[in-house]
Amino acid sequence: MAMANKAKLEALLTLINTSARDAITLYEQYGEVPAIDQMEPHPLDDAIDQTALKSAIRILEGACAQICATLAPPSHTAINLVQVYDHACVRVVARERVSDILLKYPRGLHVNELSKEINIEPKKLARIMRLLATRGCYNEVDTDVFANNRLSLILLEENPVKHMILLHVEPSAKGATVFYETLKDPRIAYSYEQTAAPVMYAINKDGTEGTIFDLMARNDDQRKCYNTSMRGLNHIMGSLAVLTHFPFEKYSTVVDVGGGIGAFSLSLAKMHKSIKITIHDLPEALVPARDIWVRECPEALAENRVEFDDLNFFEQVPVKDKDIYYLRNIIHNWDDRESTIILSNIRKALGPNSRVLIHDYVLRQLSRKQAVIEASEFGVVLAPEPLLANFGVGNIRSYQQDMTMLFAHNAKERTLQDFLALATAARLKLEKVWDLAESCVLEYSAA
Ligand SMILES: C[S@@+](CC[C@H](N)C(=O)[O-])C[C@H]1O[C@@H](n2cnc3c(N)ncnc32)[C@H](O)[C@@H]1O
């Protein structure tokens, strides 16, 4: 029977309470419970497997947003949806390396001094810093005096997540501003070509041509930022959890298809020393990869546990007969037609026991009836009632990233049904879904 309105609110309060307590318990296993104004990271922040924390936070964020949207005046919530200038403010502090500067001032720096270091008008700067501190990023330790905290440390130059943030506040933001125009421009409105994606549409005006990948092939700085941002994904999506959840110890060869610098494979090589890894990518993507491995995992090179092999996955078949073909954040860069070509080429490489692992977000169903079916058929976790069946705002990053893929590549994140259709087209059989709370790993065999 449907819950009465008041019972729904009570149930949301209970979800908030239990999920927050679950998160507190997890933090306590690693150290002290964190404080919003603490100036150092928490040991749990760098854990490879954050699945349990992410499961708790998915419910907490979903339930908090849902109870606020239920109880706040709707016009208040509506303006909250659109009056979001955080990214414009983050762009300023990220570009000007404010977190790096504040490292030298643990007790805080007055905006007048900060203003001299970065040449931004002090009263405007104070307003930018105050908005961010209100969001929990930076502490305002005294009026107009700001210091770093655990959240602002993410914006340090050395943190790979910062580089993903730069991609969002610059190219993606440019794409977002022309999104409506791309939907209405008769030349491209119905196109799924990467060259017509909103980001390219926005920068084409400056004479830039091709796809984002063409752009990176021509621009080393962009490529560097993109490569580093892929390491940021390890943290943002918590995707290294696959290393502890999937039984890699049972396998001896892994092909990282479109592996880039090896943001995933570096950790694989350090954790599973008996596995031989092939990293396939475009030649220009593999040039920086070799240097990074020399610095960070020379033992894997010395022991011949890793090889770098040029591959254009639209035109070539990967190395054959390996145990695992791993594709992390690859399929979401491409439309269905292109994704089918990539998977069909991989299908040609498979031996009878080979597995393909697609590691991406899986968009959840908003219809509870469909969500219940998916949970029982594929073993994905079902959102507790009365949360929206897709966990609502608890899963918002997957829907936001779906838009990022649309803006950057004219591509998309997919539902389980979308993935099943792709598998059929590429003659793959879905064997199992590994639900890692934020991302999912879809395991396929040759059909
Ligand atoms: C979103 S990144 C993911 C990188 C890596 N799998 C990871 O998770 O860190 C997409 C990768 O696809 C590669 N790529 C793009 N087009 C390609 C092509 N035609 N053939 C092979 N790799 C390609 C890019 O160079 C890039 O490294």
The ligand as an SDF file (V2000), in Angstrom:
LIG
                    3D

 27 29  0  0  0  0  0  0  0  0999 V2000
   37.6530    8.6880  -21.1130 C   0  0  0  0  0  0  0  0  0  0  0  0
   39.2700    8.1250  -21.5790 S   0  0  0  0  0  0  0  0  0  0  0  0
   39.3910    6.6570  -20.5880 C   0  0  0  0  0  0  0  0  0  0  0  0
   40.8100    6.2330  -20.3580 C   0  0  0  0  0  0  0  0  0  0  0  0
   40.9810    5.0060  -19.4720 C   0  0  0  0  0  0  0  0  0  0  0  0
   40.2000    3.8630  -19.9400 N   0  0  0  0  0  0  0  0  0  0  0  0
   40.6500    5.3280  -18.0420 C   0  0  0  0  0  0  0  0  0  0  0  0
   39.5950    4.9060  -17.5560 O   0  0  0  0  0  0  0  0  0  0  0  0
   41.4500    6.0050  -17.3930 O   0  0  0  0  0  0  0  0  0  0  0  0
   39.0200    7.5450  -23.2360 C   0  0  0  0  0  0  0  0  0  0  0  0
   40.2370    6.9550  -23.8940 C   0  0  0  0  0  0  0  0  0  0  0  0
   39.8670    6.4660  -25.2020 O   0  0  0  0  0  0  0  0  0  0  0  0
   40.9610    6.6790  -26.0770 C   0  0  0  0  0  0  0  0  0  0  0  0
   40.5250    6.6610  -27.4960 N   0  0  0  0  0  0  0  0  0  0  0  0
   39.7890    7.5940  -28.1440 C   0  0  0  0  0  0  0  0  0  0  0  0
   39.5910    7.2350  -29.4180 N   0  0  0  0  0  0  0  0  0  0  0  0
   40.2310    6.0460  -29.5890 C   0  0  0  0  0  0  0  0  0  0  0  0
   40.3940    5.1600  -30.7010 C   0  0  0  0  0  0  0  0  0  0  0  0
   39.8490    5.4360  -31.9000 N   0  0  0  0  0  0  0  0  0  0  0  0
   41.1040    4.0150  -30.5170 N   0  0  0  0  0  0  0  0  0  0  0  0
   41.6390    3.7290  -29.2850 C   0  0  0  0  0  0  0  0  0  0  0  0
   41.5250    4.5280  -28.2050 N   0  0  0  0  0  0  0  0  0  0  0  0
   40.8210    5.6740  -28.3410 C   0  0  0  0  0  0  0  0  0  0  0  0
   41.4690    8.0430  -25.6390 C   0  0  0  0  0  0  0  0  0  0  0  0
   42.7770    8.3020  -26.1210 O   0  0  0  0  0  0  0  0  0  0  0  0
   41.3810    7.9340  -24.1170 C   0  0  0  0  0  0  0  0  0  0  0  0
   42.5660    7.4540  -23.5530 O   0  0  0  0  0  0  0  0  0  0  0  0
  1  2  1  0
  2  3  1  0
  2 10  1  0
  3  4  1  0
  4  5  1  0
  5  6  1  0
  5  7  1  0
  7  8  2  0
  7  9  1  0
 10 11  1  0
 11 12  1  0
 11 26  1  0
 12 13  1  0
 13 14  1  0
 13 24  1  0
 14 15  1  0
 14 23  1  0
 15 16  2  0
 16 17  1  0
 17 18  1  0
 17 23  2  0
 18 19  1  0
 18 20  2  0
 20 21  1  0
 21 22  2  0
 22 23  1  0
 24 25  1  0
 24 26  1  0
 26 27  1  0
M  CHG  2   2   1   9  -1
M  END
$$$$
